Amino acid sequence: MANGFGSLYVGSSGLRAQQNAMNVVANNLSNIDTTGYVRQQVIFEDMNYNFFATASISDQYTGLGVSIGDVIHARDQFLDQSYRLESGRAAFYASQYDATSEVETLLKEIGTGESFATAVNDLYEAFAEFAKDPSDTVNLNLISQKASLFISRAQGVYDGLKSYQTNLNAKINNDIDRINEIGKQIFNMNLEIQKIEAGGTETAMTLRDERDALLDELGKLAKISYKESADHIVSVKLEGVDFILESQYYSIGSHLDRETGFVVPYWNQLSEPAADEYYEVFNTSAVDAVSNNDVGEVKSLLLARGDKVANYMDIINLNSYQYENGISNSVMLNTEAELDSMIHSLVVAINDFLSPVAKYTDTAYYKDGDTLPRDERDAQGKITAQYPLETRDENGEIVNIYTNTKVLDIGNVIYGSDGELPPHELFSRNGCERYTRTTDANGNVYYVYNEEDPADTSTCYTIKSLSVNKDVVEDSSVIPHIMQNGDIAYTMAEDIYNLWEDKNYTLNPNDTTPCSYSEFYTKFVGDLSTKGSIYKTTSESLKGTVDTIESNRQAVVGVSADEELTNLIKFQNAYNASSRYINTVSQMIDYLLSSLG
């Protein structure tokens, strides 16, 4: 009788086990479209066997049925690590490509929709007409108009680049906030998972799914490494520094650069803000695939944005190594510097034809008997002392003229219709005049060229400080076009026109092939397009790798409707079999009881 009722218990265990298995399948099917959900798999095991007799061959046992040994939460750690690394690299190059695409858009579609190249070509054509007849009022007006349009569109592009830097800065700030939020969530989930799984009987599957999804997201934002301890705590290093530990997580601070307003992420635990000492989270000085640090959207955004707004001074005095390991790695800085360098070179060259400068000792200012500035040199030619010519400006301030001081080249002056000195430059700096008028003790007048000061961009021929000379805007006839003997300056006009075809310019310090101004812009855009193409190809290739890894990962963790329905049928049939088994045992017991009666 005991064996009979024991058989009922065996059948009952089968019903319970298959019912719970069907519940697991139903849970999988209901979460088939839930992001980050990992399928649950039932593992059956035998319940304990009871010994009931010793036989000549072997001991005799009777089984107590079946139970669910575990509901496993299967993941492939290798695929998880690969996915998080490659998705971070894909995000890095995708952000770089987005930046180059935005720059190309700014260059091609600004203002009324005409490309910036049109403004460059229009200025060239205006000087082509000027070369035909420099005295023609129509040609002088055309130069004034096209120069104004050229500067306006250049500043439009430059302002667009700065605006996009601001957008990148905002995105960086949002990403840092999200990283901090993820860190806090993972830290709290660690504690909850530890509580639930401490007894060793329950697995916090939903929390584990959510934690893994957060690690996936974090891997796209920054380079991470992580490990899970025996007590179910996941610790995380971000960019090689502890981010989440068992006892706490370290948040990332955002330092606002006073000059640019750009965000600089730093580690709170390693920095001393009160002493203005910041340990930056991301190192963007040497990023490449060989070092395996080209990972994460935030680093890519920081690199693309750069740490300032660049101009020609950030590129003009660099050697190839300095350039290659400096601003060339930043899409925005490199674009701003190359664009400004092109415009600076063109503007200065045109101005130097219209209002020529030379070293004082190379000009026709001084005459026999004049006291000249002089240098004293040692045997090696090094200057040991300088004795300048002392002059004073219109405010009475002393202006010293040395041997190398640039002044108006009086012997090669070309006049405008007003016949005034100094002749008018076409492009002016908003922060200073081209010359300072000075007078020596004998009443001689000198026009000292005001050099560009890198410490004060308002004195430089840089895009944001440029405008067309207001005198030219008011009266284009003051553009120099009349020689000192009264003839029309055809040669000077022809020289400016030929300027566009002289191969005297390079795009950047890494460019070894000189080009003309007519080729300069084409190379500038072409170089940008080449970089964009490389970023696009790399990001697409990495995206393909990520998709492959994710496909393989889904084969492990993903829910397959066909597979789950198959399991559902299998467990349902097993449930029915257990039910029929119980009915059979019940009938047998009923028969035995009836027979005894």
C-alpha positions, 0 to 999 in steps of 0.5 A, a space after each residue: 500500500 505504501 508503495 502504491 501511494 509512493 507511486 502517486 507522489 512520483 506522479 505528482 512530482 511529474 505534474 509539478 515539475 512539468 507545470 513549472 517548466 511550462 510556466 518558464 516557457 510561458 515567461 520566455 514567450 511573454 518576454 520575446 520582445 523585451 530588450 535585454 531579456 535572457 531566456 530561462 532554461 529548465 534543468 530537471 533532476 531526479 529526487 532522492 532514492 530510498 533504499 528498501 531491500 538488499 538483493 543478491 545482485 544489488 541493493 534495491 532503491 525506489 525513486 521519489 520522482 522528478 524535480 526542477 534542479 535549476 532554471 539557468 540564466 545562460 550567458 556567454 561571457 566571452 561574447 559579452 566582452 567582445 560585444 561591449 568592446 566592439 560596440 564601443 569601437 563602432 560608436 567611436 568611429 560612428 561619432 567621428 564620421 558624424 562630425 566629418 559629415 556635419 562639416 561637409 554639410 556646413 561647407 556645402 550648404 550655408 547661407 542661401 544654399 550655395 556652397 562655400 566653394 562658390 564664394 571662393 570662386 566668385 572672388 577669383 573671378 572678380 580679380 580676373 576681371 580686375 586684371 583686365 582693367 583695374 581702373 574700371 569702376 564696375 570691376 572695383 565694385 565687383 571686388 568689394 562685393 565679392 570680398 564681402 560675400 567671401 568673408 561673410 560665408 567664411 564666417 558663416 562656416 566658421 560660426 557653424 563649426 563653433 556651433 557644432 562644437 557647442 552641440 558636441 559639448 552638450 552631448 558630452 555633458 549628457 553622456 557623462 551624466 548618463 555614465 554616472 547614472 548607469 554607475 549608480 544603478 549598477 551599484 544598487 543592483 549589485 546590492 539587491 542581487 547580493 541580497 536575493 542570491 545570498 541564500 543560494 536558492 534563488 537567482 535574481 534573473 530580472 535584475 541580472 538582465 537589467 545589469 547586463 543591459 546597463 553594461 552593454 550601454 556603458 561599453 558603448 560610451 567608454 572603454 570598460 573592464 569588469 568582473 563578478 565576484 563570488 558574492 555576485 558583485 560586478 566591479 567595473 573599471 572605466 578607462 582603466 580606473 575603478 568606477 564601481 566597487 563592492 562598497 561604492 562607486 566613483 562618479 565623474 565630475 565635469 570641469 567647465 573650462 573658463 575660456 571655451 566653456 567646454 566640459 572636461 570630465 575628471 575623476 572626483 576621487 583623484 582630483 583637487 578642484 579647490 587647487 585647480 588640479 583635475 585628473 581627466 577621465 579620457 586621454 585623447 592625446 594618443 588614440 589609435 587602433 594599435 593601442 586599442 584605446 579607440 573605444 567609446 562614444 565620449 572619447 570620440 566626441 571629446 576628440 572631435 570637439 577638441 579643447 578650443 576653437 582653432 585658427 591658423 596660428 594652431 597650424 602655421 608653425 607646427 612641424 609634421 610630428 607636432 601636427 600629426 600628434 596634435 590637432 590633426 586628430 580632431 575633426 573640428 580643430 583640424 577643419 577650423 585651423 585649415 580653413 582659417 589658414 587658407 583664408 589667412 594666407 589668401 587675405 594677407 597675400 592680397 593685402 600685401 599686393 595692394 598695400 605692400 610692406 617691407 623691412 625698413 632697411 629695404 624701403 625707400 624711406 631713408 636717404 643718405 645721411 639718415 641715422 639708421 637703426 643698427 644691430 651689433 653682432 658677435 663673431 657668430 652673428 648673434 645680435 648682442 645689442 640693437 639701436 633703433 630709430 625712435 619715432 612717435 605715434 599720433 598720441 606721442 607714444 614711442 615706436 621704435 623702428 629696428 632693422 627688421 621692422 616692417 613698414 609701408 614699402 613706400 617705393 612700391 606703393 600703388 594708390 587708390 583714387 583718393 591718392 592717400 597714404 597709406 594705400 587701403 588694404 582690402 581686408 581689415 582686422 577688427 582690432 587694429 589698423 594696418 599701420 601706425 603713423 609715426 614721426 621722427 625727430 626731424 618730422 619724417 613720417 613712417 608707416 609702421 606695420 602692426 604685426 599680428 599678435 598670437 596672444 590677441 586674435 583681434 590683431 590677426 587676419 583670422 576669420 573671426 577678426 576679419 572684415 572688408 575695409 570700411 573705406 572700400 565698402 563706402 567707396 570701392 574706387 579707393 582700392 589701389 590701382 594707380 601707379 606713382 607715375 599715374 599709369 594704371 597698375 596692370 602689373 599689380 592686378 595681373 600679379 594678384 590674379 596669378 596669385 591664385 595659380 602660384 603653387 606656394 601653399 600647403 594644406 597642413 604641415 603633413 602635406 608635402 605637395 604645394 598647391 595653388 589657391 585654386 587647388 587649396 580648397 579642393 584639397 581641403 575638402 578632399 582631405 576631409 572627405 577622405 577622412 570621412 570615408 575612412 571613418 565611415 568604412 571603419 564604423 560600418 565594418 565594426 557595426 558588421 562585427 557587432 551585429 555578428 557577435 550579437 547574432 551569436 549572442 542571441 543564439 545563447 541568450 535570445 528567445 526563439 519562438 519555435 524552440 519555446 513552442 516545441 518545449 511547451 508541447 514537450 512539457 505539456 505531453 510530459 504533464 499529460 503522461 504524468 496525469 495518465 500515470 497517476 490515473 493508472 496508479 489510482 485505478 490499481 489502488 482502487 482495485 486492490 482496495 476493492 479486492 480486499 473488501 
